[in-house]
Amino acid sequence: MAYETNSLGAVSTGIMDRVNTLIAGYRVKAARRKIYRDTVRELSALSHRELCDLGLNESEIKRVAYQAAYES
């Protein structure tokens, strides 16, 4: 009588879980960076008057973009 043990399935599943977790984490970080870049680009394109209407100053653009991307 022969017995076969397949321990590779458990190992490969563990590795694939780690790879999937890494990929998911990368996608989240990439999406946040895109939100930050887009927000900075859009706010930078506004005139001084438009920024004042929003209650912002040019020096606050990066802070607002950071909050939009990473603190929400």
C-alpha positions in Angstrom: 0.0 0.0 0.0 1.4 3.4 -1.0 0.7 6.7 0.6 1.2 10.0 -1.1 1.5 13.2 0.8 1.1 16.5 -1.1 2.7 19.1 1.0 3.4 21.3 -2.0 -0.3 22.4 -2.2 -0.2 23.9 1.3 3.2 25.6 0.7 2.1 27.1 -2.6 -1.2 28.3 -1.2 0.7 30.1 1.6 3.1 31.7 -0.9 0.2 32.7 -3.2 -1.6 34.2 -0.3 1.5 36.3 0.5 1.9 37.3 -3.1 -1.8 38.3 -3.4 -1.5 40.3 -0.2 1.6 42.1 -1.5 -0.2 42.8 -4.8 -3.3 44.1 -3.1 -1.1 46.4 -0.8 0.7 47.7 -3.9 -2.6 48.5 -5.6 -3.9 50.4 -2.6 -0.7 52.4 -2.4 -0.7 53.1 -6.1 -4.3 54.3 -5.9 -3.5 56.6 -3.1 -0.5 58.1 -4.9 -2.7 58.7 -7.9 -5.3 60.5 -5.8 -2.5 62.7 -4.3 -1.0 63.5 -7.7 -4.4 64.2 -9.3 -5.5 66.4 -6.4 -2.2 68.4 -6.5 -2.5 68.8 -10.2 -6.1 70.0 -10.1 -5.6 72.4 -7.3 -2.4 73.8 -8.8 -4.3 74.6 -12.0 -6.7 76.8 -10.1 -6.2 80.6 -10.0 -5.5 82.5 -6.8 -9.1 83.7 -6.7 -10.5 80.2 -7.1 -8.4 78.9 -4.3 -9.5 81.8 -2.1 -13.1 80.9 -2.9 -12.4 77.4 -1.6 -10.7 78.8 1.5 -7.3 77.6 0.5 -3.9 79.2 -0.1 -1.2 77.9 -2.5 0.9 76.7 0.4 -1.9 74.4 1.5 -2.3 72.4 -1.7 0.0 69.6 -0.7 -1.5 69.3 2.7 -5.0 69.1 1.3 -3.9 66.6 -1.3 -2.3 64.4 1.4 -5.4 64.5 3.5 -7.5 63.6 0.5 -5.3 60.6 -0.3 -4.1 59.2 3.0 -6.5 60.4 5.7 -9.8 59.4 4.2 
